[in-house]
Amino acid sequence: MSLLIKALFFILLICSCAYLGNAGSDRRPDLLNPSLDKVKTHTKTRKLVGMMDYDQPGANPGHDPQLVRPAEILAEAHVQAMQFEKAVELCKRTLEIHRVHNEPASLEEASESRLMALVSEAKGDYDTTLEHLVLASIAVIANGQDNEVAAIDVSIGNIYLSLYRFNEAIFSYQKALANRLQISEG
């Protein structure tokens, strides 16, 4: 079974477990009310992840570009499940893969930096969020993606606002607005 198929199977297992765990609005979260079936499913999925890492002979599974998209989906699922450490681990892995297989400041790396910023923001770690948004901004500027630069500047402004750093927030919003005006005129 190929590595990508195993990763997709793992994603389906996690999504189905999350769906079943949230089926009733009056039910408690799975972390507070685990069942034996869910523990068994979790054990099977952990074994599957282990196989994904080690069953490719002669390849470095830690840098396999086929793992990027499934890892992104898993990271987003972990954020939604409030499992931030697992999401951070997956984001770090995908960033490393992009750094190995792509040029510096690639759009792929910018996408991963934005995902890492999302995870950091969900954790409440706003300083790390700013770092990743700035890295993403640099990458999209280097690739001439002006629409994305404006969107990232708005996100940076939102983080500054969360930190009660109003002057920096206003500056980021003004920068985003100036960028949007320049795009619409040009």
N, C-alpha and C positions, 0 to 999 in steps of 0.2 A: 504494500500500500504506500503510495507516495506521501511525502511529507506534507504537502498541501492538503491532501484529502484528510489526513489525520488531524491537521490543525482545524479544518472546517468541521470535522466531526466533533472535536472538542468544543468549538464555539456553539454548535447546536446543543450539546449537552448542557453547557452553562446557561444558554438562553432558555432552554426548556425548564431547567431547575428554577431559574428566576421567575419564569411565568407561573409555574406551579406554586411557588412559594408566595406569590402575590395574588393568587386566584380569588381569595376572599378578602374583602376590605376590613372585616372584623378580625382577621387572623393576625397573630403577632409575627414580627419578622423572623426569618429562618434562624438568625443568629441567637434569638432568645428561645426558640422552640424547635430544636433540631429533632428529626426523626431518624430511625435506623436506616430507612431507605435512602434518605438524603445523604447520610454519612457514607453509605456504600457507593452511591453515585459519585460523591466527592472523591472517594478513594480511587474509583475507576478513572476519573478525569485526571487526577494527579499522576497515575501510572501512565496515562496517555501522553501527558506532557513530558514525562521522563523518556518515553520512547521517541518523541519528536526530537529531543535533544541528542540522542545517542545512536539512532539506528541508521545513520547515513555513513556507510563505509568510505573512507578516504576523503570525506568532506568535513569542513569545519561547520557544524550545525549552528554555532553561535553567530556566524556571519552569512547565513543562507538568505539571499534576498527574497526567496519565496515565503519566508516567515513574516515579512513585514506587514502585509495587509491583514492576515489573521491576528497578528499580535496587536495591531492598531484596534481592531474590532474587540479583541479581548480586553484591552486597556480601557476602552470606552465602557464595556460591560462592567468591569471592576469599579470604575468610577460611579456608575449608576447604582452598584451594589454597596457603595461606600467602603470598598476594599482598596484604599488608596496606596498602600505599600506595594501590593501586587501590580497595580496600574503603573506605579513609578518604575518598578523593575522592568515591566514590558516596554515602557517608553524608552528607558535607558538602552535596552537591547536594540530597539529599532533605530535609535539615534546612532548607535555604534555601527550597525549594519549600513546605514546611509553614509556614514563617514568613511567606511571602507570601500563602498561600491560607487560613490558619486563624487563629483567635484565639491570642493569646499563651497559653502553657502549655496547649496542646491535648493531647488524648490521643494524637493522631498524632505530635506533636512528642515526647511522652514515649516513644513506641515507637521513634522514630528515635534518641533519646538513649540508650535501652537498647541498641540495635544498635551505636551508636558506642562505647558502653562495652564491649560484647563484643569489638569490633575492637581497642580500646585494650588490653584485658586480654590478648588473644591476642598482641599485640605486646610485652607486658610493661611497658607504660606505665601504671602503676597510678595515678599522680596524675591523669592525664587521665581514666582510668576513673572515679575518684571524682567528678570534676567532672560527668561526664555522668550518673552515677547520681543525684547530688544534684539535677541539673536534672530528671531524670525523676521523682524523688520529689516535687519541688515541683509538677510538672504533675499527677501523679495525686492528690496531696492536694487541689489546687485543683478537681479534677473529682470528688472524693468516692469514689475507687476504693480503699477501705480494704484489700482483699485484695492489691492490687498494691503498696500502700505497704509492707506487711509483707514481701512478696517482695523488693522493692528494698532494704529495710533489711537483710535477710539477705545480699544480694549485697554491700552496702556493708561489712557485717561481714566477709565473706570476703576482700574486698580489704584491709581493715585488717589482717586476720590474715596475709595474704601480705606485708604491709609490716612485720610484727612490731610492730604498734601494738596491743598486746593490750587496753589499757584502752578504746580507741575501738571495737575489735571487740566486746568484751563489752557496751559501751553500745548498739551497733547491734543486737546480738542481743536484748538485753533490751527495746529499743524494739519490735522486730519481735514478740517474744513478747507484750508488753503489748497491742500492736495486735491480734494474733490472739485473745487472751483477750477483749478488748473486743468483737470481732466475734462470737465464739461466744456471749457473754452477751447481746448486744443483739439 
